[in-house]
Each structure stands twice: as structure tokens, then as C-alpha cells.
Amino acid sequence: MRRLLLLVTVALAALWLPAAALAHEAPENKQSKWVMADWMMDTFFVFAGLALVAFLAAWKLGHFHELDKQGSIPLLVEEEDYYTPEWAEDEEEWDE
């Protein structure tokens, strides 16, 4: 068991150390200048595609049906007014 652990550790170190040493030594050419932009565009399209799929799934499940009725539900809830100060309710314009 100890030999296996040592072998795995040495193998991982042999794979990891050269990659860490050469990571900052990427050759500079016309194509390498666009690597980050390519990665960012790919990521954008992947997440945009996933968002589109999630939106279509929500649409098909009926989450966007009758939104005008759904928006009026909070207006029907009767709650105490915590936001209007007492002096504002004493104004004469509200007595009409």
C-alpha cells in the first residue's frame, strides 16, 4: 500500500511539475494572442445556451403563463404599513 501511494505521488509530481514550469512560457504568435478571447467567447456561448435551454424548459412548464394575474397577487395581501411615517398620515391631503 505504501509503495502504491509513493508511486502515485511520484507520478503526479512528474506530471504536474513540468506543466507548472512551462505554463508561463507559452509561445507568442498570432494565434496565441486570441486564446483568451476564444475561451471567453466559448464560455459565453455555453452559458447562453444553457440559459436558453432553462428558459425554454420554464416556458414549456408554464411558468410564464398569465403573468398579469401573477403580478397582482402581492397586491391582494393585506399587511400593516411599516414604511409610511406617522407624520405623513396626519397630513390634511390624505383626509379627502
GUKOL-266699 format. One record per residue (C-alpha): residue number from 1; x, y, z; residue in one letter. Coordinates in Angstrom, 3 decimals, padded with zeros to 6 digits. Example, Ala and Ser with C-alpha at 12.3 -4.5 7.8 and 13.67 -1.06 7.14 Angstrom:
2
(r 1; (012.300; -004.500; 007.800); "A")
(r 2; (013.670; -001.060; 007.140); "S")
This chain:
96
(r 1; (000.000; 000.000; 000.000); "M")
(r 2; (002.846; 002.310; 000.865); "R")
(r 3; (004.571; 001.614; -002.447); "R")
(r 4; (001.393; 002.376; -004.344); "L")
(r 5; (000.984; 005.699; -002.548); "L")
(r 6; (004.611; 006.583; -003.248); "L")
(r 7; (004.226; 005.614; -006.917); "L")
(r 8; (001.070; 007.710; -007.302); "V")
(r 9; (002.741; 010.688; -005.605); "T")
(r 10; (005.805; 010.473; -007.847); "V")
(r 11; (003.650; 010.068; -010.970); "A")
(r 12; (001.511; 013.088; -010.100); "L")
(r 13; (004.595; 015.170; -009.309); "A")
(r 14; (006.182; 014.140; -012.609); "A")
(r 15; (003.071; 015.230; -014.471); "L")
(r 16; (002.492; 018.417; -012.515); "W")
(r 17; (005.957; 019.953; -012.192); "L")
(r 18; (006.776; 020.345; -015.923); "P")
(r 19; (003.328; 021.799; -016.606); "A")
(r 20; (003.798; 024.381; -013.853); "A")
(r 21; (007.247; 025.280; -015.133); "A")
(r 22; (006.150; 025.665; -018.742); "L")
(r 23; (002.786; 027.310; -018.114); "A")
(r 24; (004.126; 030.851; -018.334); "H")
(r 25; (006.396; 030.101; -021.293); "E")
(r 26; (003.682; 029.944; -023.949); "A")
(r 27; (004.962; 030.887; -027.393); "P")
(r 28; (003.796; 034.270; -028.623); "E")
(r 29; (002.328; 034.200; -032.095); "N")
(r 30; (-000.772; 035.485; -033.909); "K")
(r 31; (-002.952; 032.625; -032.747); "Q")
(r 32; (-001.861; 032.702; -029.096); "S")
(r 33; (-002.976; 036.332; -028.760); "K")
(r 34; (-006.586; 035.220; -029.249); "W")
(r 35; (-006.608; 032.247; -026.858); "V")
(r 36; (-008.199; 034.187; -024.011); "M")
(r 37; (-010.771; 035.787; -026.300); "A")
(r 38; (-011.638; 032.380; -027.743); "D")
(r 39; (-012.039; 030.929; -024.264); "W")
(r 40; (-014.251; 033.822; -023.190); "M")
(r 41; (-016.447; 033.544; -026.290); "M")
(r 42; (-016.781; 029.785; -025.854); "D")
(r 43; (-017.773; 030.232; -022.222); "T")
(r 44; (-020.293; 032.918; -023.134); "F")
(r 45; (-021.957; 030.723; -025.744); "F")
(r 46; (-022.033; 027.708; -023.426); "V")
(r 47; (-023.719; 029.656; -020.622); "F")
(r 48; (-026.022; 031.470; -023.039); "A")
(r 49; (-027.063; 028.120; -024.492); "G")
(r 50; (-027.729; 026.708; -021.022); "L")
(r 51; (-029.757; 029.805; -020.116); "A")
(r 52; (-031.779; 029.435; -023.308); "L")
(r 53; (-032.486; 025.783; -022.549); "V")
(r 54; (-033.543; 026.669; -018.987); "A")
(r 55; (-035.787; 029.454; -020.300); "F")
(r 56; (-037.436; 027.149; -022.846); "L")
(r 57; (-037.967; 024.483; -020.188); "A")
(r 58; (-039.585; 027.046; -017.873); "A")
(r 59; (-041.739; 028.273; -020.758); "W")
(r 60; (-042.892; 024.747; -021.567); "K")
(r 61; (-043.661; 024.051; -017.905); "L")
(r 62; (-045.981; 027.060; -017.884); "G")
(r 63; (-044.068; 029.399; -015.607); "H")
(r 64; (-044.723; 032.391; -017.872); "F")
(r 65; (-048.458; 031.921; -018.404); "H")
(r 66; (-050.841; 034.610; -017.143); "E")
(r 67; (-048.159; 036.866; -015.720); "L")
(r 68; (-050.628; 039.732; -015.350); "D")
(r 69; (-052.627; 037.676; -012.842); "K")
(r 70; (-049.467; 036.502; -011.061); "Q")
(r 71; (-048.265; 040.100; -010.640); "G")
(r 72; (-051.452; 041.191; -008.903); "S")
(r 73; (-051.321; 038.527; -006.178); "I")
(r 74; (-048.999; 040.521; -003.848); "P")
(r 75; (-051.391; 043.475; -004.116); "L")
(r 76; (-054.157; 041.410; -002.552); "L")
(r 77; (-052.200; 040.708; 000.635); "V")
(r 78; (-053.271; 042.962; 003.497); "E")
(r 79; (-050.338; 043.975; 005.676); "E")
(r 80; (-049.626; 046.695; 008.167); "E")
(r 81; (-047.873; 049.687; 006.622); "D")
(r 82; (-044.387; 049.734; 008.119); "Y")
(r 83; (-042.930; 052.299; 005.752); "Y")
(r 84; (-045.147; 055.374; 005.979); "T")
(r 85; (-044.212; 057.534; 008.981); "P")
(r 86; (-046.974; 058.681; 011.313); "E")
(r 87; (-046.481; 062.364; 010.498); "W")
(r 88; (-047.199; 061.658; 006.830); "A")
(r 89; (-050.572; 060.123; 007.665); "E")
(r 90; (-051.558; 063.195; 009.657); "D")
(r 91; (-051.353; 065.447; 006.587); "E")
(r 92; (-054.614; 067.082; 005.508); "E")
(r 93; (-054.314; 065.948; 001.915); "E")
(r 94; (-054.945; 062.345; 002.961); "W")
(r 95; (-058.206; 063.191; 004.685); "D")
(r 96; (-060.117; 063.605; 001.414); "E")
